[in-house]
Amino acid sequence: MKQKRILISRPDRIGDVVLSTPIPRALKKQFPGCYVALLLKNYTKDIYASNPYVDEIITIDDLLEEKISFFEKAKEIRKHRFTHSLALLPNQMINYLLFCAGIKTRIGEGTRLYQVITFTRSVSRHNYTPLRHEADYCMDLARKIGVVTNDISSEIYLSQNEKEEVSTLRSGFLAGKKYLIGVHSTSGNSAPNMPVSRYRELVLRLVSNPDIRVAVTDNIIPDELNHIDGVVYPNIELPLRESIKRFAALDCLISASTGPMHLCAGLKVKTVSLFCPLTACSPVLWGPKGNINKIVLPTERFCTDSCPDDPKKCNFTGLGGIEINNIISALDEILV
């Protein structure tokens, strides 16, 4: 039987790429001996470093930055002799790229005109009815070529040397305390989130606990969270792989629905996550997968009375919104 050579395309944000990690695992288990490669942006390739189910990572930045031509990139991909491609992110340019690379069986989501004219096979999300997880929708593309699985847990792998480094980092950050709790205040405006002032209140509550060391994990620290006694700032302007090691050192991360939440889920670090119940932002669709986690939601009354009808404008403040006590209670439950 001819070897399956499969290219998974996900040149997207951190969280989306983390949610693609179940697919190489499922492919290797379903088709032993298959060749699996990823088409990613350079920034997110570190998510797949040390992944035992991935044979190669191809980056697309050279094409996006016009350092090489479209046809040069297609020729580069053609050399790999891929038999199948799974385009997890609908994208017209990438659709034509995979077509011109000579990949015989191409799977994409939806039935856009550019997919129809290139004879791309499609899967549908059926208007999100019933609502499932993003990782499950992505797995549908693998199911289209014969994968049978319901395992959609995220996983990020560390080398043995990295695990030893994580242990050393953790010991240094803890400085004798029992728990290392991460607080990530930013979300790239991709989901509802508390104001920074509320995160400051949360951090001050946490540092008052003698068992807790707080790590503010933002890559760029908001002024209101800077220079707080008892707080460490491990991720300032670090590349992604270095940040991944520091997230791995945590006992729990508190954040909105954002990339670092998914990184922690893939690392099996516990998470307490602030979510909006609207379909586009729902934890059913975007919640962490593969770790122990707690989801904190505003009350139904808050959503009825105070919803701005734009999730990016919601800050969870107001009667029935997410209170600091709600977050602390969820953290207490998850640390038991």
N, C-alpha and C positions, 0 to 999 in steps of 0.2 A: 504493500500500500504506500502511495506517495506521501511523504512527510508533509504535514500541515505546517505552513509558515505564516504566522498570523501577526498582523500589525494592528495595534490598538492606538487610536488617535485621540488624545485629550489635551490639546494645547490651551489650557484653561487655568483657573485660579487654584490655589493650594487645596482648599476644601474639596473641590470637584475632582482633583487628581487623586487625593487620598481615597475618595469614594470609588475610584476605579481599581483600587488594589485587590479586591476579591477576584477580578476577572482573570489575571494571569494564573493565579492559584487554581481556579476552576478549570481553565484550559489545560494546564499541565496534568491535572488529575483525570480529566476526561479523555485527553489524547496524549498518553505517555510518549515522550520523544518528540513532541511538536516543538517548533521554534517560535518563541514569543518575543516581540519587540514592541517598544512604546515610541510614539511620536509625541514629543512634549516640547514645551518652552524650556530654555536653559534654566530658568529660575526654579522650576519645580522638579527638575530631574533628580535632585537629592532625595526626594521622597521615595524613589525606587532604588537608591543605592543599597547594596548588599541584599537585594531581594532575590531569593533563590529560584523564583519562578520566571525571572526575566533574563533573556539571553542578550539583549542589546537595547540601548536607548538611542534614538535618533532625535536630534533637536531641530527645530524649525526656525530658529531666530535668524539664521543667515538669509532665509527667504523673506521673512517678515521685514527685515531691515534692509532688504534689497541689495545684499552683498553678493548674492548669486541670483541667477534668473530662475523663473518658474520651471523651465525645461531642464535646467541643470539639476534642480532639486528632484524633479521627476526621474531623471536618469540615475541619480544617486539611489533613490528608493527602489528603482527597477532592478538594480544590481543584486538586491537581496532576494529576489525571486519569491516574493510573498504570494501565497495562494489565496489568502483571505485578509480583509481589513474590517475593523469595527470602528466606525467613526462616532464616538460617543457625543461629540459636540457638533451639531449641524453647522456646516460652514461651506459656502460655495467654493471658495478657492481650494480648500482641502479636498472637497469632493472631486474636483477636476484633477487635482494633483494625484490622487489615488487612482483615478481612471487612466491618466496618462502614464502612470507608473506600471501599467499592465497587470494590475491585480484583478484576477478573474472574478472572485466572489467578494463583492463589497456590500457591507451592511451599514445602513444609516437609520436615523430616527426621523420619521415623517415621510411625506411624499411631495417634496418641493419640486418645482419644475426642473431644476438642475440635477436632481436625483433621478427623475423620470427619464430625461434625455440621455443619461449615462448608464441607464439600466441598473441603477443601484437598488438592491433589495432593501425593503423597509420594515421597521417595526413601529408600532403606534403606541402612544401613551393613552389613547382612548379618553381624551379630555380629563385625565387624572381621576377617572371613575372606575373602580374604587381607588382612593388615594393610597399609593404605596411609597416606599422609600426611593430616593434618587438612585441609590446603589442597586436597587432591584430593577428599576427601569433600565439602567445601564446593562445589567446582567442579561436583560432580554435580548440584546444583540448577540451575546455569546450563546444563548439558548437557541437562537435562530440557526446556528451552525451545529447544533447537536449537544451542547452542554446541558447537563441535568444537575441542578443544584439549587438549594435555597440558602446557602451559606453566603451572606453578604457582609460579613464582619470585615472591617478595615484592618490592615496590618502593615506596620512599618518595621523593618528589620535593622538591627544594629550588629556590627561586627563584634567579635570578642574584645578587641582593643577598645572599641567605643563603649561597650558595657563597663569595662574597667574605668574608663574616663568618667562615665556618668556616675559611678559609685564615688569617685574622688570628688567630683563637683558637688554631689549631694551632701557629702560630709562637710565640705567647706561652707556651703550655703546654710546648712542647718545650725552650725556653730553650737551644737549641744542640745538643740531643741528637738521636739518629737516629730512634728509635722512640717513639711515644706509646702505651702499653699500658694499657687500661682494666681495672680489676678491680671487679666488681660482686658484693658478698658476700651480698646478700639476695635472696629469691625469693618473698616473700609467702606462704611455707609452701605453695606450689603444687607443689613438686617436691622430691626429695631434694637435699640440699645439705651442703657441709662446714660445720663449726663456724667461727665468726668467728676463733678462735685459729689455725686452719689458714690462713685467708686472710691473717692477719697474717704468718705464716711465709712464705707465698707472696710477699707484698708486699716483705718484707725481702730475700728472695732476688732479686727483680727489681730493686730499687733498687741492689743491689750491682753490677749490670751497668752499666758506664759509658756504654753506648749507649742505655739505656732510661730514659725518664721515665714514672713510674706515675701514673695518674689513678684514684683511687677514685671511682666514678661513682654510688654510692648517693645517693639524695635526702636521706636522714637517715643520718649516719655513725655506725656502731657505735663505742663508746668505744675498743675495742681497735685500731681502724684510724685513729683521729684523731691529728693532730699528729705524723705520722711525717716525718722529714726526707727531702726529695727527692720528696715526694708532693704532687700537686695534687688539689683537691677541687672539680671544676667544676660539679657539679649540685645543690648544697645548696639545697633548697626552691625549685627553679626550676619554672616551668610546663613542660608537656610539650614544646612546640615549641622552647623554649630548650634543654631537655635533648637533643632530637633533634639540634640543631646541634652540640652538644658530643660526642655519640656519633659524629657524622659526621667529627669531627676525629681520631678514633683510627685507629691502624694495626690494632689487634686488641682485642677484648674477651674477657676470661676471666670466665666466669660459669657458674652452673647453668642449667637450662632455665627461662628467665624472660623477661618482656616485653622488657627491654633487649637480650637476645640476638636476638630477632626484629626489633627496631628496627634493630640493626646489620646484620642480613641484608638488610633492605629498603634500607639505605643503601649496600650493597655493601662494608661494613667486615668484615674477617676476624674469625672467632670461634673460640675454643677453649671447648668446652662440656662440662660434667660431666653425665652422664646415667646413668639406671638402665635396665637392659634389660627390666624388667617391661612388659607390653603397654601399660598405662595411661600409662606415663611414657616409653615407648620413643622413641629418636631417629627410628625409622621413622615414627612417628606425629607427633612434635613437634619434630623437628630443624629447624635453620635452613634456609631455602630461598632460593636466589638469590645466595649469596655463596660465597667460599672459606672452608671451615670444617674443623675437626678435632673429632671427638667422642672424649671420654675416658670410658671405662667401667671399673667394677670388674671383677675377674676372676670367672670362673664359680665358683671355689671360695668367694670372698667371698659371692656371692649364695646359694650353697648352705648355707654354714655360719653366716652372720651376718645374713641377711635378716630384718628384724623383721616381715615380712608387712604392713607399712604403709609405703608409700614416703615419707610425710611424716615418719616417724621415722628414716629412714635418713640417716646422715651420712657414709657412705663411709669410716669409720675402722675399722681392724682389719686383720688379715692378709688380703692380697689386695685391700684397698680401694684407693681412689684416692690415690696418693702425690703429693707436691709435685713429685718428679722426673718423674712421668708428665706433669704439666701443663707443666713447663718444656720437656720434650722435644717435646711437641706444638706449643708456641709456637715453638720453634726451627725445626721443620719448616715451619710455616706462614709464617714471616717470610722464608724463603729466596726 
